């Protein structure tokens, strides 16, 4: 599912709209190319029972909520951000953010967590991890940063200034058996999202 909806829909001949949606019956056919016994009910159950809330189904269309390696537009209205959001990054990255601010280096959107606990669950994908507190409400009200809620992830395409970086706490990476199963999914960017998609997206850090 991640390969189809986050990374390579073109490999399966699928057309994705600008918000990342594909008709679910087409996704079922694509999955059946490799796993013939899988049916639509299996895919719906997978999505509805996943604790990571990676995907959603709306009006018989399915999409990944975050983690794309190509640009997708945000739909709906930006969320009213909480006072704090959280990032799990390496200690080196965290301390640089305190001086330089925060921007996404390898994705079109900066991916943040709504709680410290959710951020810590992703620590298995990071060397020498730390949790960075983001003063999200202040960033929104003072500089117009927009945030979008997507499952257990909050996204922004804006850069966040160093003045909105709060506490940085170093933590221990969890044992391999306890790691969040989605924590290591950090693909490089690629241009386009399947047939009919436009190339690329707005420049990083645009307002």
C-alpha positions in Angstrom: 0.0 0.0 0.0 2.8 2.5 0.8 4.5 1.7 -2.5 1.3 2.4 -4.4 -0.1 5.4 -2.5 3.1 7.1 -1.3 5.8 6.4 -3.7 5.2 4.6 -7.1 1.6 4.7 -8.3 3.0 5.0 -11.9 4.5 1.6 -11.7 1.0 0.2 -11.4 -0.5 2.4 -14.1 -2.6 4.4 -11.6 -3.9 7.9 -11.9 -3.7 9.9 -8.7 -5.5 13.2 -8.3 -3.8 16.3 -6.9 -4.8 15.5 -3.3 -3.4 11.9 -3.5 -6.6 10.0 -4.0 -7.0 6.9 -6.2 -10.3 5.0 -6.7 -10.2 2.1 -4.3 -11.2 -0.5 -6.9 -8.2 0.5 -9.0 -5.9 0.1 -5.9 -7.4 -3.4 -5.3 -6.6 -4.4 -8.9 -3.0 -3.1 -8.4 -2.5 -5.0 -5.2 -3.9 -8.1 -6.8 -1.1 -8.0 -9.4 1.2 -9.3 -6.6 -1.2 -10.7 -4.0 -4.1 -12.2 -5.9 -6.0 -13.3 -2.8 -6.4 -9.8 -1.5 -9.8 -8.2 -1.9 -11.4 -4.8 -1.2 -12.6 -5.9 2.2 -9.0 -6.8 3.2 -7.8 -3.3 2.2 -10.6 -1.6 4.0 -9.9 -3.6 7.2 -6.2 -2.8 7.0 -6.8 0.9 6.7 -9.6 1.0 9.4 -7.7 -0.9 12.0 -4.2 0.6 11.5 -3.1 2.4 14.7 -0.8 4.7 12.6 -3.7 6.1 10.6 -1.5 6.2 7.5 -4.3 6.0 4.9 -7.9 7.1 4.6 -10.9 6.2 2.5 -13.3 8.9 1.3 -16.2 8.2 -1.1 -14.6 5.0 -2.4 -11.3 6.7 -3.0 -8.2 5.9 -0.9 -5.0 7.9 -0.2 -2.0 8.1 2.0 -2.3 10.8 4.6 1.5 11.6 4.8 4.9 10.4 3.8 4.7 11.0 0.1 8.0 11.1 -1.9 6.3 13.4 -4.5 4.2 16.5 -4.1 0.5 16.4 -3.2 -1.7 19.3 -2.4 -3.4 19.8 0.9 -7.3 19.9 0.9 -9.7 21.2 3.4 -8.8 23.9 5.9 -5.6 24.3 7.9 -6.0 23.2 11.5 -5.8 25.5 14.5 -2.5 24.3 15.9 -2.0 23.3 19.5 0.4 25.2 21.7 3.1 22.6 21.1 4.0 20.0 18.4 7.0 17.6 18.5 9.7 16.3 16.2 11.9 13.3 16.6 15.3 14.0 15.0 19.0 13.3 15.6 20.6 15.3 18.4 22.8 17.1 15.9 19.8 18.1 13.9 17.9 19.2 17.0 20.6 21.6 18.2 21.0 23.0 14.7 17.3 23.7 14.7 17.7 25.8 17.8 20.0 28.1 15.9 18.7 27.8 12.3 15.0 27.0 12.6 13.2 24.0 11.1 12.6 23.1 7.5 12.0 19.8 5.6 15.2 18.5 4.0 13.9 15.3 2.3 10.1 15.8 1.9 7.8 18.4 0.5 6.2 18.8 4.0 7.7 19.0 7.4 6.2 16.0 9.4 5.5 16.7 13.1 3.7 14.7 15.9 0.8 16.0 17.9 2.2 14.6 21.2 5.6 13.8 22.7 4.6 10.2 23.0 3.8 9.8 19.3 7.2 11.5 18.4 9.1 9.2 20.7 7.5 6.1 19.0 9.4 7.1 15.8 12.7 7.2 17.5 13.8 3.8 16.1 14.5 5.4 12.7 16.9 8.0 14.2 20.5 7.8 15.3 21.0 9.5 18.8 17.4 10.7 18.8 16.0 13.7 20.6 12.6 15.3 20.8 12.2 18.9 19.6 9.3 21.0 20.9 7.8 23.3 18.3 5.9 26.3 19.5 3.2 25.8 16.9 0.5 28.2 18.0 2.9 31.1 18.3 4.4 30.3 14.8 0.9 30.4 13.3 -0.2 33.6 15.0 3.0 35.5 14.6 4.3 34.5 11.2 1.3 32.8 9.5 2.6 29.3 9.4 -0.2 26.9 8.4 -0.6 23.4 9.8 -2.6 20.4 8.5 -3.8 17.5 10.5 -3.2 14.1 8.8 -3.9 11.2 11.1 -1.2 11.0 13.7 1.0 13.5 11.8 0.8 17.3 11.4 2.2 18.8 8.2 3.4 22.2 7.2 5.1 23.4 4.0 6.5 26.5 5.8 9.8 26.9 7.4 9.6 27.5 11.2 11.9 30.1 12.7 14.4 29.3 15.4 12.4 31.5 17.8 9.7 28.9 17.7 11.9 26.0 18.7 11.3 25.1 22.3 12.8 22.5 24.6 15.1 19.8 23.2 15.3 16.5 25.1 17.7 13.7 24.2 16.1 10.2 24.5 17.2 6.6 24.0 16.2 4.8 20.9 13.7 1.9 21.6 14.7 -1.7 21.1 14.0 -3.0 17.6 11.0 -5.0 18.8 9.3 -1.8 20.1 9.9 0.4 17.2 7.1 2.1 15.4 6.5 0.1 12.2 6.2 3.3 10.2 9.2 5.0 11.7 11.7 4.1 9.0 9.7 5.1 6.0 11.6 8.2 4.8 11.9 8.0 1.1 13.8 10.5 -1.0 11.7 12.9 -3.1 10.8 12.1 -6.6 9.0 14.2 -9.1 5.4 13.4 -10.1 2.9 11.0 -8.7 1.8 8.8 -11.6 0.2 9.4 -15.0 -1.4 12.8 -15.4 0.4 14.3 -12.5 2.2 17.6 -12.8 5.9 17.7 -12.1 7.1 18.8 -8.7 5.4 21.4 -6.4 5.8 24.8 -4.8 9.2 25.7 -3.5 10.1 24.6 0.0 9.5 27.2 2.6 7.0 29.2 0.5 4.4 31.2 2.3 
